[in-house]
Amino acid sequence: MFDFFTPTHPFGGQTLRLVAQAQQGGGDVFDIARTCRKIDPGDKEGWEREWLALAQQTETKAKEALAAEHKRSAMEYFFHANQYYRMSDVFLTIAQETKKAERFRKAQENFRAGAKLHEPTIEVVSVRCGNEEYDGYFCHPVNPGPGKWPAVLFLAGADAYAEEVYFGARPMVERGWAVLLVDTPGRGSSIYLKGIKTRPDYEVPGKACIDYLTARSEVDSNRIALLGISMAGYYGPRVAAFDKRIKALIGWSGCYSILDDLYDFCVHLQPTVQRLLGGVNHEEARRLLKDYTMAGIAKNITCPTLITHGAADTLMSVEGAKWLFAEIGARDKTIKIYDEKDPGGRIHCSHDYWAHNVPYMLDWLEDRL
């Protein structure tokens, strides 16, 4: 058993991330807690075994509910199973790439089964960028206002799936905004199935995503925002610095230099980043990551910008968020650092404070979009 409410071990941090998403339909807190009781800290085989068992049990329930034409229950179980398959993959290594791909396919299969049953529509889409094609989802808004829809491009960090980040996007959809989720380079299906590694010039795939949105007849091309969570606290600002079609930017964590603020700062994330770069060694990773910086670029961000970050974040340095903020060129810019004065929010992505941080960010965006 490990503590995920005040995590001191990577098992706890990963579980707290899931608990935050469970608030938006990405799992059941009690099933999660019961699973945690069966896992000892550091037992990676036990971790994989228990999350995989829960995923398979939940998928079976989804199929039984669907067969009985209980579509709402089936949708919820499929969404939960997607997340539990993802959890079984979290601590698998690059040497287990075949198994990682299998788990991803199961997660994706379950998410898409749930998406078919969802209202409003969640479309399976693809975005072309040069010779590459990225999988994703275009989420229709709940009760949109009259006229064309405002839209948010929501980028996730590290190797996160679009099928996971959807549960962070749900509050946006519920505000009447369309949301585009795309597995851009280094993330989700792009890295798990296609071998598309990450890249420093994220403005290139970012432009392709914005092009996709502006080509949709339902979308108001004058009301497009970009939100980047975790490592996308670098990706998002990088895109916004080069694309003036973005009317507002939120960094759900901020990152000035991936080398300094993430890779060197958090040693246990180094194998993950090495995989995103194409399976390189430590020395090569450090060489490549020198290009993943906002130096000389952040000044070109002129749209309204908000950054939120936890002062006690152990995955991404809060100093990087401050440095990024200082160099952003926008006149309308705000940074919110959760520290000891706040009841929560001090950890990575403020996972323990979503009930407060998410409304704070989206209220800010609502005033500008």
N, C-alpha and C positions, 0 to 999 in steps of 0.2 A: 504494500500500500504506500502511496506517496501523496503528498499534499499539492493539489493544483490550485488552491486559492492563494497561497503565498509560496509560489514555486522557488525552490533553490536548486533544482535538478532539471536538465533538459526534458525529462519525461513530464514534469509538472508544467513547464512552459508550453510544450506542445499541446497538452491537454487543456490548459486554460484557453488557448487559442480556439480549440474546438468548443469549449463551453460558451465562449463569447458568440460563436456562430450558431450555437444551439438556440440562442435567444431568437434567432430569425429562421428557425426551421431546419438548421443544419445538424440535428442530433437531439437526443433526449438526455437531459442532465442526470437523471437517475440511472439510466442505462450506462452512461459514462462513468458515474461514481461506482457502480457495481463492478464494472470492468477494472477500474483502477485498483480495487481491493484485491484483485487476483494477481497483480503485477508487482514485483519487487523492483525498487530503483536500480537501474543498471542492467536488468535482465532483458536484453534486447530480443532474445528468442521468445521469452514469455510475453513481451510486448506484442510482437508480431502474431503469436499464436492467439492471444485473447482478442485483439482487435479484428483479426481475420474471422474468428469464430462468431463474433458479434455481427460482423458484416454479412456473413453467410446466413445467419439466423434471421436477420432483418430483411435481407433480400427475399428469403422464403416467405416471410409474412407479407411482403409487398405483392408477390405473385399470387398468394392465396387471396388477398383482398381484391386484387384485380380480377381474378377468376370469379369472385362472388359479386363483381360489379360495384364494389365499394371503392370508387375511384379516388375519393379524397384521402382515405386511409392509405391506399396504395401509393399515391403520390408522396405522402409524408414518409412512408417506409422506404421508398426508393431513394428519396433525398438523404435520409439518414444512412442508408447502406452505402451510398456514394462516399459519404464522409468517413465511415468506418473502414472502408477499403483503403482510402487515402491514409488513414492513421496507421494501418498495418505496413505501409510502405515507408513511413517517415524515417526510420533508422536503418533501412537497407542501404548497403554501400554501392559504390560504382561497380564493384566486382559482382554484384547481384543484379545487373542491369536488365537481364531477361525477366527476372521476377518482378522488378520494378515496373516494367512495361506491362506485364500481365495484370498487376494490381491497378495500374492506371486505366487499362481497358475496362476492367470491371467497374471502377468508379465512374468512368464516363458512360458506360452502358446503363448503369442505374440512374445516373443523373438525367440522361436523355429519356429514359422511361418515365421518370417523374415529370420532366418538362412537357412531355406530350399530354399530360393530364392537367397541366397548370392553366389557370386563367388569371390574368390575360396571357397572351401568347408569349412563349419563349422560342424564338426561331433559332435553328441551327444554321450558322452562316460561315463563310470563309472570306478572308481578306487577302488579296494578292499584293505582293510586294516584290517587284522584280521577278526573279525565278523562284521565289518562295511563296508558299501559301499557308496562312495561319487559320486554324480552326477557332470558332468562337460562337457567341450567342448574342442575338439582338433581343433585348427584353422590352416588351411593350409596357407602357406605363399604366398604372391603375388610375381610372377616372381622370384622364388628361383634360386640361382646360381647352377652350375653343382655339381653333387654329392649329398651326403646326406645333410639333412637340419640341421642347427643350431636350437636350441629350447630354449624357455624361459618358466619356470614355474612362473606364475604370481599369487601371493597370495594377496588377499584383506584383509581388516581388519574388526574388529567388526562383525556385522551380514550382511555385504555386500554380494550381490548376484554375482555369476559368470556372470549372465545376465547383470549386471550393469558394472562390471569391464572390460567387453569386450571392452567398448568404450575407456578405457585407453590402451587397448592392440592393438588397430588398428594400431597405428604408428609402432609397432614392426612387425606386420604381413606385413606391407607395405615395410619394410626393408628386406624382404626375410627370416624372421625367423618364424618358427612354434611357436605357443603359446598354452600352456595348462592352462586352467582355471578350477579350481576344488573347489566345495563347501566343503572344509575341515571342521573339527569340529568347531561348534559354528557359522557357516556362511551359508547363503543361505538356500538351501533345507535341509541341514543337521540339522539346528536348527528349521526351519519353519515347516518341514514336518516329520522329523525323530526323533527329540528330541536328536540329538547327540550334547552334550554340548562341549564347548571348553576344552582344556587341556594344561598344562604347557609344557609337553614333545612333542612339535610340530615336533621334529625330526622323530617321529614315522609315522604320516600321511605324512610328507614331504618325507620320504624314499619311501613310497608307490607310491607317485606321480613321483618321479625320476625313480623308477622301471618301472612304466608305460611307461615313455618316452624312456628309454633304450631298452625296448622290441619292440618298433615301428621300423620297418625296414627302414622307411624313415629318421629317426633321427640319426644324428651324435652324438654318446654317448660321444665323446670327446669335444663337443661344446654345453654344457647345462649350461644355466645361470638361476639365481633365482632373481626375483624382488618382493619385498614386500611393499605394500602401506599402510599408516596409521598404524593401530594396528599391521599389518603384518610387520612393522618395528621392531617388536619383533619376530614374527613367522619366518620370513625369515632368520635372523641371527641365530636363534636357529637351524634351519634345516642345514644351511651351516656349523655350528660348528661341526656337526656330519657326514656330507656326503661329502667326498672329490671328488665325481663325479661332483660337482658343480664347474664350472670353473670361474665364476664371480658372484658377489652379489651386488645388489642395494637395499638400504633402501630408499624408497620414503617416508621419515620420519624415524627417528631412535628412538628406545625405549630400555632402559636398564632394567627398572623395570615397569611392568604394574601397580603395586600398587602405586608406587611413581610418575611415569611420566604421568599416565593417570587417574587412578581411584581417587586418592586423589587430583590430580591437577585440574581435571575438574568435578565438582560436578554434572552438568546436564547430564553427561554420565554415572553416577553410575547406574541408572535403566537399561540401555542397557547392561552394563557389568554383572549385577546381573542376567539378563535373560540368557546371554551366558553361565554363570556358572551353569545353571539349575534352575533358579528361586529362588536363595537363598536371604537371608536378608543381610543387610549391614555388620553386624558383621561377618557372615560366608564368605561373599565376601572378606573382608579384610584378613581373615585367609587363605583362599584358594589362594589368589593372591600373598602371600609371596613366593610361588613356581615359579611364573612367572617372573623369573629374569635371566639375563645373567651373573651374578656374578660367576666368576670361569669358565665360559664357553666361553665368547667372545674371550679369548686368543687362542682358538682352531680354530678360523676362519683364514685360511691361504690363501684363494683365493683372487684375486683382489677385492676390496670392495669400493663402493661409497655410501655415505649417503648425502641426501639433506634434509634440514629442514628450516622452517621459524622461524626467531627470535621472531616473535610476535604470534606464534601458541598458541591459547588459549585452544586447546584440548589435545595436547601432549607437555610436557615440552621440550624445546630446550636443557635444561641441561642434560636430559636423552640421547639425541642424542650425545652430546659431551662426556658423560661418556662412552657410548657404543663404540664410535670411539676410545677413548683413550685406551681401553682394547683389541681391536681387534688385533690379532696377525699377520695379513698380513703385508708384507713389502710394497706392492702396495695398499695403502689406501688413500682415499680422502674424505674430508667432505666439503660441500658447505652450509654455513648458509646465507640465504637471510636476509639482514638487511636494515637499513635506507639508505644505499648507493645504494640499488637496487630499480628500479622503481616499482617492485612488488615481489611477491613470499614470503612475510613475514608471510602469514597466513597458516593454516593447509593444508598440501599437495600442497602448492603453487597453489591453484586452480585458482587464478587470474593471473597466470604466466605460464600456460601450454605451450603457444606458444614458450616459451623460456626454461623453465625447462625441458620439455620432450625431445627436441632435445639435450640439454646438456647431459642428462643422457644416451640417446641412442647413441650419438656420442662416449661417454666414453665406452659404452659397445661394440660398433662396433670395436673399436680399440683392444678389448681384446677377442672377441668371433670369 
